[in-house]
Amino acid sequence: MKAHIGDRLVLAGTHVGDSPRVGVILEIRHPDGTPPYLVRWLADGHQGLIYPGPDAHVEPPTPAPAAA
């Protein structure tokens, strides 16, 4: 897994009916983009260092809506 600052880290729910956890990657500890990552979770704003497992994937940042 490789990521960039600003990418979203998505963790699949572990139980039936669980929603995925989504966080924004704030810091990458290795120059090649591999874990661990410092992530700010969108649901509660908590920040933490994570070594994502096989149930996680990285998505590019969501573009901001254009101003009208």
N, C-alpha and C positions, 0 to 999 in steps of 0.2 A: 504494500500500500504506500502510495506517495501522495503528498498533499502540498498545498501552498497556503500561506496566510490569507485568511478571508474565505477559504473553502468551507463548506458545511460537512460536518461529520454526522452521519445518520446511523444510529444503532437500532436494529430491529427489536421489537418487543420480544421478551422471553416467554411470555405466556399467551395463550389464546385471548384475543381481545385487547392486549396491551398496545398502546400507541408507540410508534417509534420515538426515540429521543433524538433531538436535533440540536447541534451546537455549532458555533462558529470557531474555527481554528484561529487562535490569537498568536501562537508561537510554535515554531518548529525547532526541535533541539538538534537535528542533524541536517547538514547542508544538502543532502540528497532527497529530503522531503519525507523520510521514513519516521515512524513513531519513535518516541512518545510525542504527544501534542498537548499544548495547553489550550483548553477549550472553555468557552463560555456557553453554558446551556441556555437555550432560548426560553424554556418554560419558566425558569426561576432566576436566571442571571448568575447562578453559581458558577465559579471557575474551578477547574481542576485539571490535573495532569492525567492523561489516559494513554494506555497502550491498547488500542482497539483490537478486538478479536475478529474471528471469521464472520460474525453477524453484523459487521460494520462496513460501510462504504463511504466514499468521499464524493461530494458533488461540487461543481463550481458554484461560486457565489450567485445569488439571485440578483439580476440587474434591478436597479432602482427604476421606478416608473418615471417616464418622461414628464417634465413639467408642462402644464397646459398654458 
